[in-house]
Amino acid sequence: MPSSTDRRFDAVVFDFSGVMVSSAFDAIARHADGHGMTEDEFLEFLLGPYAEDSDHAWHRAERGEIGILDWATDTMARAEEAGMGLDLSFMAGMLGDLEVYDVMVDAARTLRADGYRTSLLTNNIAEGRDSWRPLLPLDDLFDDVLDSSEVGLRKPNPEIYLLALARLGGIEPSRAVMLDDHPGNCAGALAAGMQAIQVRDPAEAVDELRALLS
């Protein structure tokens, strides 16, 4: 890694699902066939248009405006209106199926040890907090953890990226990199003035990050 005086960037911000661990989107999409939808249709029905920050019930839950039971009530009502038999029971155990990406854990730990400021920036619901946090040694990896449901903002709203950088000590957006698996969230980071790497394969993304930082 370059010395601190030669660095182009001061901070790296990591998403949780799809970056530090396997994708919750993929875990949800596996149930699409059983509901007569394509994966994209099923994801949008449950989670809304994820490249946007809208008033969809899931987005409101991720901003902490409503609880998960409110989302479930809304979702089941829409399913009934559409004549769809919807079973949401798979959501209860979904976090237990996520796989930790060791290559990303090692990258975050190394970056922090090398003097980069590190943050975890995640869209999440309040009720999932006690389930996802134990999956990672958060205090070892990150200077800050920003959960959308705690701050009333969610990606891809540029304001949440700026808040993450402010909480790292006022990092300039142009000197920070965002790693996220969703293209809409990467677009939000770019709109905030950051660099962004879309994570499709974690090992390849780490290589891309190293090249960018060098």
C-alpha positions as CSV (number, residue, x, y, z in Angstrom):
1,M,0.0,0.0,0.0
2,P,1.2,3.5,-0.7
3,S,2.3,5.7,2.3
4,S,-0.3,8.0,3.8
5,T,1.3,11.1,2.2
6,D,1.1,9.5,-1.3
7,R,-2.4,8.1,-1.1
8,R,-5.2,9.1,-3.4
9,F,-7.8,7.8,-0.9
10,D,-8.3,8.0,2.8
11,A,-11.3,5.8,3.4
12,V,-13.0,2.6,2.1
13,V,-16.7,2.0,2.8
14,F,-18.1,-1.6,2.6
15,D,-21.6,-2.8,2.1
16,F,-22.7,-5.8,4.2
17,S,-24.8,-8.2,2.1
18,G,-23.2,-9.1,-1.1
19,V,-19.9,-7.7,-0.1
20,M,-18.8,-8.8,3.4
21,V,-21.2,-11.8,3.2
22,S,-23.1,-13.6,0.5
23,S,-26.0,-11.8,-1.1
24,A,-29.4,-11.6,0.7
25,F,-30.8,-10.8,-2.7
26,D,-29.7,-14.2,-4.0
27,A,-31.1,-15.9,-0.9
28,I,-34.5,-14.3,-1.5
29,A,-34.5,-14.8,-5.3
30,R,-34.2,-18.6,-4.8
31,H,-37.8,-18.6,-3.7
32,A,-39.1,-16.9,-6.9
33,D,-40.0,-20.0,-8.7
34,G,-42.3,-21.2,-6.0
35,H,-44.3,-17.9,-6.4
36,G,-44.6,-18.0,-10.1
37,M,-42.3,-15.0,-10.7
38,T,-38.9,-14.4,-12.2
39,E,-36.2,-13.6,-9.7
40,D,-36.2,-9.9,-10.6
41,E,-40.0,-9.7,-10.4
42,F,-40.0,-11.4,-7.0
43,L,-37.2,-9.1,-5.6
44,E,-39.0,-6.0,-6.7
45,F,-42.4,-7.2,-5.3
46,L,-40.8,-7.8,-1.9
47,L,-38.2,-5.1,-1.8
48,G,-39.3,-2.5,-4.2
49,P,-37.2,-0.8,-7.0
50,Y,-33.9,-1.2,-5.2
51,A,-32.1,1.3,-7.3
52,E,-34.4,4.0,-5.9
53,D,-35.1,5.3,-2.4
54,S,-38.9,5.3,-2.5
55,D,-42.0,4.9,-0.2
56,H,-42.1,1.2,-0.8
57,A,-42.8,-0.5,2.5
58,W,-39.4,-2.3,2.5
59,H,-37.6,1.0,1.9
60,R,-39.6,2.6,4.8
61,A,-38.6,-0.4,7.0
62,E,-34.9,0.1,6.1
63,R,-35.2,3.8,7.0
64,G,-36.7,2.7,10.4
65,E,-40.0,4.4,9.6
66,I,-42.0,1.2,10.0
67,G,-41.4,-2.2,11.5
68,I,-41.0,-5.6,9.8
69,L,-44.6,-6.6,10.7
70,D,-45.9,-3.5,9.0
71,W,-43.9,-4.5,5.9
72,A,-45.3,-8.0,6.1
73,T,-48.9,-6.7,6.4
74,D,-48.4,-4.5,3.4
75,T,-46.8,-7.2,1.3
76,M,-49.4,-9.8,2.1
77,A,-52.2,-7.4,1.2
78,R,-50.6,-6.6,-2.1
79,A,-50.2,-10.4,-2.7
80,E,-53.8,-11.0,-1.9
81,E,-54.9,-8.2,-4.2
82,A,-52.8,-9.8,-7.0
83,G,-54.2,-13.2,-6.4
84,M,-50.8,-14.5,-5.3
85,G,-50.3,-17.2,-2.7
86,L,-47.3,-15.7,-0.8
87,D,-45.4,-17.5,1.9
88,L,-42.9,-15.3,3.8
89,S,-41.7,-17.9,6.2
90,F,-38.4,-18.3,4.4
91,M,-37.4,-14.7,5.5
92,A,-37.1,-15.7,9.1
93,G,-34.0,-17.9,8.7
94,M,-32.5,-16.1,5.7
95,L,-29.6,-14.5,7.6
96,G,-28.5,-17.9,8.9
97,D,-27.8,-18.9,5.3
98,L,-25.3,-16.1,4.6
99,E,-21.7,-17.0,4.0
100,V,-18.9,-14.7,5.3
101,Y,-16.4,-13.7,2.6
102,D,-13.0,-14.1,4.3
103,V,-11.3,-12.3,1.5
104,M,-13.3,-9.2,2.3
105,V,-12.8,-9.6,6.0
106,D,-9.0,-9.8,5.4
107,A,-9.1,-6.7,3.1
108,A,-11.0,-4.6,5.7
109,R,-8.7,-5.6,8.5
110,T,-5.5,-4.9,6.4
111,L,-6.8,-1.5,5.2
112,R,-7.5,-0.4,8.7
113,A,-4.2,-1.6,10.0
114,D,-2.6,0.4,7.1
115,G,-4.2,3.6,8.3
116,Y,-7.2,3.8,6.0
117,R,-10.5,4.7,7.7
118,T,-13.0,2.0,7.2
119,S,-16.8,1.9,7.5
120,L,-19.6,-0.6,7.1
121,L,-22.6,1.1,5.4
122,T,-25.7,-1.2,5.2
123,N,-29.3,-0.9,4.3
124,N,-31.0,-3.0,7.0
125,I,-34.1,-3.3,9.1
126,A,-34.0,-2.8,12.9
127,E,-35.4,-6.2,13.6
128,G,-32.4,-7.9,11.9
129,R,-29.7,-6.0,13.9
130,D,-29.1,-8.8,16.5
131,S,-28.9,-11.4,13.7
132,W,-26.5,-9.8,11.2
133,R,-24.0,-8.0,13.5
134,P,-22.6,-11.2,15.1
135,L,-21.6,-12.5,11.7
136,L,-18.6,-10.2,11.6
137,P,-16.0,-8.9,14.1
138,L,-17.2,-5.4,13.5
139,D,-15.0,-3.7,16.1
140,D,-11.9,-5.2,14.6
141,L,-12.7,-4.3,11.0
142,F,-14.4,-0.9,11.0
143,D,-14.0,2.5,12.5
144,D,-17.8,3.0,12.2
145,V,-20.9,1.0,11.4
146,L,-23.8,2.8,9.9
147,D,-27.2,1.0,9.7
148,S,-29.9,2.7,7.6
149,S,-32.6,1.9,10.1
150,E,-30.8,3.8,12.8
151,V,-30.3,7.0,10.9
152,G,-33.4,7.3,8.8
153,L,-31.6,7.3,5.5
154,R,-30.9,4.5,3.1
155,K,-28.8,3.9,0.0
156,P,-28.9,5.1,-2.8
157,N,-29.7,8.5,-1.2
158,P,-26.4,10.4,-1.5
159,E,-26.9,11.8,1.9
160,I,-26.2,8.5,3.7
161,Y,-22.8,8.2,2.0
162,L,-22.0,11.7,3.1
163,L,-23.1,10.9,6.6
164,A,-20.8,7.8,6.6
165,L,-17.8,10.0,5.6
166,A,-18.7,12.6,8.2
167,R,-18.7,10.0,10.9
168,L,-15.2,8.9,9.8
169,G,-14.0,12.4,10.6
170,G,-15.0,14.4,7.6
171,I,-13.5,12.5,4.8
172,E,-13.8,14.2,1.4
173,P,-16.0,12.1,-0.9
174,S,-13.4,12.3,-3.7
175,R,-11.0,10.5,-1.3
176,A,-13.3,7.6,-0.5
177,V,-14.2,4.3,-2.2
178,M,-17.5,2.5,-1.8
179,L,-17.8,-1.3,-2.4
180,D,-21.4,-2.4,-3.0
181,D,-23.0,-5.3,-5.0
182,H,-26.0,-3.3,-6.2
183,P,-25.5,-1.0,-9.2
184,G,-28.0,1.5,-7.8
185,N,-26.1,1.8,-4.6
186,C,-22.9,2.3,-6.6
187,A,-24.6,5.0,-8.5
188,G,-25.6,6.7,-5.3
189,A,-22.0,6.7,-4.1
190,L,-20.9,8.2,-7.4
191,A,-23.6,10.9,-7.0
192,A,-22.2,11.7,-3.6
193,G,-18.7,12.2,-5.2
194,M,-17.1,8.9,-4.2
195,Q,-15.4,6.3,-6.3
196,A,-17.4,3.0,-6.5
197,I,-16.6,-0.6,-7.2
198,Q,-19.5,-3.0,-7.9
199,V,-18.8,-6.3,-6.2
200,R,-19.7,-9.3,-8.4
201,D,-17.0,-11.6,-7.2
202,P,-15.4,-10.7,-3.9
203,A,-11.9,-11.7,-4.7
204,E,-11.9,-9.8,-8.0
205,A,-13.3,-6.8,-6.3
206,V,-10.5,-6.8,-3.7
207,D,-8.0,-7.0,-6.5
208,E,-9.8,-4.0,-8.2
209,L,-9.7,-2.1,-4.9
210,R,-6.0,-2.8,-4.4
211,A,-5.3,-1.5,-7.9
212,L,-7.3,1.6,-7.3
213,L,-5.6,2.4,-4.0
214,S,-2.2,1.9,-5.6
